[in-house]
Amino acid sequence: MGVPVIIAGGKGTRLWPVSRQALPKPFVALTGDGATPLEATIARLATLAAMDLPLIVCSEAHGFLARDQARKVLGREPRMLLEPEGRNTAPALCAAALLLQARGDDQPMLALPADHAIRDVAAFAEAVARATALAQQDFLVTFAVAPTYPATGYGYLKLGAVIDAGKRQYRLDAFVEKPDAERAGRFLKTGGYAWTSGMFMFKPSVLLKAFAKLQPEILAACRAALGQAGAATTVKLDRVAFARAPAISIDYAIMEKAANVATVVADLGWSDIGDWQAMWELSAHDAAGNAVSGSAKVFGSSGSLLLGDGPLLVGVGLKDMVAVAVKDAVLVAPRARSQEVKDAVDRLMALGRDEAVSGKKVYRPWGSFEQLHIGPGFQVKELTVNPGAKLSLQRHRHRAEHWVVIAGEGIATRGEERIALSVNQSIFLPLGVIHRLENPGRETLRIIEVQIGGYTGEDDIERFDDIYGR
């Protein structure tokens, strides 16, 4: 038996402009099958024997995305632990272990990043079984991936004493930081090294004992942040208490310091989908080694990745390049310099280009809205309202609105009126009128909203219920 704990954090900035702050890597479909990395991670659990319902750890801001995607795969509500802010993997896993322990559960936790890809799910299931046996012996277990080339973008594990050679179970000798090309080549040639996958397995009690010895400050902060968590499906950590936990990875905080660390080596067809180079490796290629998807075309090119999401993207004479075009941003870079995309995003932030990093599309529990145009005294947005969802009952102090339905059907509340809406219908909402938009149907409702008048953000809106925040 075991409990999958899925960590759906991180910003995925190396996959900009597809991965944004509003919709980071775990929640956006990157591969041709249309599944997000989170959905693929949850689906992979079906290959494991006797695994409990997963616990998903993510930020409050992305909780509704994680819930909806998990529910889509599971067919039921997942268990969720919501962080008020990201503090890296050590506090996240400490809080998860405390929550499981509070519920009387000491089955081994299978800690999985939500944004990795694994091609060989049978090998994954077999590796989990080998890791479970070690975790039951009170080891802190990490999953090592047999290296296939001298990668410089991954950390390495130096394998120590053999526990069981047939089961590829080892003590861990050392964690090794990302090496340069020469050192990575030496690791591959001499053997005894493997990539660190970011996947772990341990009993909650064993992990918490390690935190008590090695990171008592994190343990105290997480214990206070969890409080008296009951049996609720979704648990929110206290913001003030959780902020006292140092932001540090589980590798640095525990695994590199503990004495009872073991590892299992596996050939999983694994990738952390960490950058556009990794995406090129995961993608199907044409005869010239190009990976082309979406509204993209390529001519006379080789070894390149082109992704067009919206505008037509055409590559001519490219060699080993990355070109990604979305509605509001374009990235062009040599494939070999994919790791530097993160640096470019950091520079955009330093220049005050927050919108370029976060994206114009904003996701809410009821759907999303995207800024289409801003002019003097007006704004234009597109609203997407999910089936069965509705916005809060509200009114605006400084603006009036016009809604035009472009897809689906809905119901508008305007004062005392309830008005049925369908495609090509419009409605005017005068300044100060109490109103609501809802979608009781089974299809997505899409509205073009034109706002006329002053706009002062949330200060403009007076709400009469809390639906918006759910």
N, C-alpha and C positions, 0 to 999 in steps of 0.2 A: 504494500500500500504506500501511497505517497500523496503529497499535496503540491500541485504545480503553483508556483508563485511567479507571475509574469510581470516583469518590470517594463512598463510602457512609458519611459521617460526619454530624455535626450531631445536635442533640437534638430539633429540631422543636417547641420548647415553645410556639410560637404556635398549634399545633394540639392543645394539651392540651384535654380529657383523653383524646383518642384516641391521640395520640402520647405515649409515656411513655419514661422512661429505659431500661426493660427492652425496649421494642419501639418504637424511634423511627420517625419518618416514612418513611425509605426502605423499611422492612420491613413496613409495615402497609397493607392494602388500603384506599384512600381513595375510589376511584371505583366506579361501578356494575359495571364489568366484572370485579371481583374480583382484578385484578392489583395487586401492590404497585408503588410507583414504581421500585424496583430492577428488578423483573421487566419492567416496561414499557420501561425504559432499555435493558436487554439485548436485548429483542425488537426494538427500533428499529434495532439494529445490523444486522439482516438486510437492511435497505434499502441498506446501504452496499457499495460495490464494493471487493473485495480487502482487507477488514479482517481482521486477525489475531484470535486468541482474546483476549478482554478480560482485563485485569488489574484486579482489584477491590481497592481500598484501603479498609480499615475497621478498627475496633477489634477486639482479640482477643475482647472480650466478645460481639461480634455476628458473629464469624467464621463460626460454624456456621449462623446464620440466612442470611447472605450466600451461603455455599456451597450450602446446600440450595435456596434460591430460584434461584440462578444455574444449578445443575444441572438444575432443573425446566425452565428455558427452553432451555438449551444442549444438554441430553441428554448432557453429559459434565462432567468436573471443570473448574472455572474455574481460572485462575491467581489467586493471592491474596497480598497483602502486608498483614500484620497489624500494627497499631500498638498498643503497650502503653497508650498514652493519646493522646487527640486533641490535636494541636498546631496545628490549622488547616491551610489548604490548601497553604501554601508548603512546610513540611517534608514533607507527604504527597507532593506532586508531585516534590520534589527526590529523595526516597527512591525513588520509582517510576522516575524517569529514571536514577538510579544503577543500579537493578536491571536495567533494560533494557540499559543500556550494558554492564554486566558480562556479559550474555548475548550481546553482540555485535550488538545490535539498535539501529540508529539511524533506523528508520522514524519519521515524524512521530507523536507521541503526540496522540491526541484525548482531551483531558481533559473528562469529563462528570460533573456532579453526578448522584447517583443518585436525587434526589428532585424532579426537574422534570418538567413535562408539555409535550409538543409535539403539537399536533393535526395539523400538515401534515408528515408524514414525508417526502414527496417533496421539499418545499422544504428540509427538513433535510439530506437526502442531497445535494442540489445545493449547499447552502451548505458542506458538508464538502468537496466537490470543489474549490470555490473557495478554501477555507482551506488545503487540502493543497498547492495550487500555490504559495501564499505561503510556507508552512512549508518547502517544498523550496528556496525562495530565502533561507532562514535568517532569516525573520521570526518573531517571537513574535506569534502571531495570537490575537485575541479575537473572539468572535462578538457582533455588535451586533444587537439586535432592534428593528425599526422600531416606534416607539411608536404606539399607537392611541388613547391618552388621556393627560392630564397626570398620570401616576402620581407619587405622593410616596413610595411604598414601595420604589422601585428606584433604584439608582445609574444615572448616565447617562455616555455617552461623547460627547465633542465630536470630530466627524470633522475630520480634517486634509486634507492634500493628496491629490488623487485619484491612485490607482495605475492603475486601470482602471475607468472609469465604467460601462461595459457590464456588468462583473462585480461592480459595487458593492464594489470593493476600495479601501480608503483607508489612508493613514497615520493614526495616532491623535494628536490634538492634546492631549487632556486627559481624565482621569477626573474626574467630578463627583459629589460626595456626594449622598445623597438630598435633593432640593430641597423647599422648601415649595410650596404650591399655586400661588402667584403665579408663582414662578420656573419651575415645571414647565410652566405654561401658556405662558410666554414661549418655552421651549424648543420646544414643539410648534408654536407660531405661526411662529417664525423659521426653523425647520428646522436641519439640520446637527447634530442631536443624536439619539442612540438609547439605548435601555436596554442596560445591560450584562447579559449572560445568565449569566455564571459558567462559560461553556464556552470552552475554549482549544485551540490546536493549535501544536505546536512539536517540533522534533527534540530528542531527549534531549541531544545534544552542545551544541546552541545554548542550551538552557535551563541546562545545567550551567555553561556559560561565563558566563552572566549571574549565576548564583549565586556563582561564584568571584569576580566583580568586585563585586557589590552586596551579597551576603549570605554571606560566607565562613564565618561562625559556623554558619549552618544547614547549609551544605555539609559542614563538618567533622563536625558532630554526626550527620548522616544517613549519612555514609560510615562512621563508627565503628559506628553502630547496625546497619548492613547487614552489616558484617563480610565474611566470605568466603562470601557467599550462592552456593549452587550452583544446580543446575537443578531444584530441588524445585518442585513445583506450588505449595506454600504456604511463604511465607517470613515469619518473625517478626522484628521489629526488637528490638534490645536495649533494655531499659527504661531503664537508667541513661544510656546514651549518647544515646538519643532525647530524654530529658528536658532535655538541654542545648540543644536547638534552640529558639529563641524561637518562641512561638506567634503566628503572623502569617499573614495571607492572602497568596495569590500576587499579588493586585492591589497591595497595599501594598508587599510585599517586592520584587517584580520589575517588574511590568507598568507601574506608574506612574513608574519610574525609568529603565527601559531606553530606548535610542535606536531600536532596531530593532523597534518595535511596529507592527503593522498590524491592520486589522479588516475583516471582511466583514459587510455588512448583509443581513439576511434577514427575511422575513415568515413566521414559523414557527407562529403560533398558540401562542406560548410562554407558560408560566406557571411561576413557581418554587414554586407551591403553598405560598406562604409563610405564609398565615394563613387564617382562615375566610372572609374576604372573597374571597380567591382561589378557595377551594373553591366558594363560591356562584357565582362567575363561570364556573367550569368545569362546573358541574352543569346538568342539564336542569331547566327551570322549567315550572311550570304557568301557566295564563292570567294569574294574578295575580303572577307573578314569584317564586313560592315554590319552593325546592329542598327536597324532603322525601324522606327515605330511612329504611330500617330500620323499627323499631317506632314510627313517628311519624305523627301526624295533625295537620292544620291546618284551622282554620275561621275564616272572616272575616278572613283575614290577607293581607299582601302583602309582596313583596320580602324574605322571610325564609328562613333556612336552618334546618331541623330535622333532626337525626340522632338516632335512638333505637337504641341497641345494648343490648338487654336489657329495661329497664323501658319501659312504654308512655309515650310523650311526646306530650302534646297541647298545641297552641298555639291560643289564641283571641284574636282581635283584635290580632295582632302586626303591626308595620310595621317593615321593615328591621332585623330582629333575628336573632341567632344563638342557638339552643338546642340543646345537645348533651348527651345523657344516656347514660352507660355504667354498668356494674354498681356502681361505687363512687364515682362523681363526676358532677356536673352543672355545666355551664357555661351561663350566660345573659348576653348582652351585646348592645349595639347593634352592628350589622354594621360601622358606620363606625369603631368602636373595637377592631376585631379585633387590631390590632397590640399593644394593651395586655395581651393575654392573657399574653404573655411576662413582663410586669411582675408580673402576679398570681401566676404560677408562682414567680418569684423571691421574692416575699413569703411564699408558702407554705413555701418552703425555709427562709427566715429564721425562720419561726415553728416550725420543727422538724417540718413536715408532709412528711417525706421520702417516706412511703408514698403520699401523694396524688400526688406527682410521679412516683415510680418505678412505681407500680402494684402491686397485690397479686399479679399473675401474674409468675412468674419462669421464663425460658426457659433450657433446657439443651440440650446436643447430642442427648440422647435424647428430648426432648419438653418438658414444662413442668409446673409445679405452681402451684396457686393456693390461698392461704390462705382458707378458708371461715369458720372460727370459732375463737376462742380462749377457753377458760374456765379456771378454777382446776384445774391438774393435767392439762389435756388440750388438744389442738389437733385441728382437722379440716382436711384438705387434699384437693383433687382433683388426681390425677396423670394426665397424658396421656403415653402412651409411643408414639412413632412406630413404624410398621412396620419390623421388622428391628433395632430398637434394644434396648438393655438397660442397666440401671443397674449401678453398680459392686457388687462383692461386698463386703459391709460388715456391721458390727454396731454396736448402740447401747449405750452405757454407762449411760444413765439412763432409758430409756423402752422400753416395749413398744408394738407396733402391731397394729391390726386392718385388713385390707384387704378391701374389698367391690368386686367387679367390676360396673360398670354399663354397659360397652360393650366389645365385642371379646373376644379371647381372648389368654391369655398363659401363661407358665410361671413359677412361683415356686420358687426354691431356698430351702429351710429346713433348715439343717444338712446332713445327708446325703440329704435327700429332694428330689425334683423333682416338683412338683405342678402338673398342668394346671388352668388356671383359665378359666372362661367366665362369661357373664352370670348374675348372682344367686348366684354362689359367693363364699364368704368364707374367710379364712385368718387365724389368729392367730400372731403372731411374738413369742415371749417375750423379755424383756429379755436381751441378751447373745447371742442366737442369730445365727449367721452366715446372711445371707440375700441374695437377689438377685431382681429382677423383670425379666423380658424379654418382648419381643413378637416372636415368630418369624413372625407372620402378615402378611397384606397389609392389614389394617384397623387403625385406631387403637385402642389399648387405653386404657380410662379406668377409673381406680380411685378410690374414696373411701377415704382413709387416716385412721384415728383413732389419734392418738398419746396414750398414757397414761403419765404420770410426769413427771420433771424434764426440762428441755430447755435445753441450753446451746449451741445452734447447732452449728458445725462441730466444736467440742471434744467433742461427744457421739458423733461418728462415727469409727469405725476402719475404714479402707478396706484392701482386700487386692489391688486392681488399679487401673489408671489410666483405666478406661473412662469414668468420670464426667467427666474433664477433656477428653475428646477432642471 
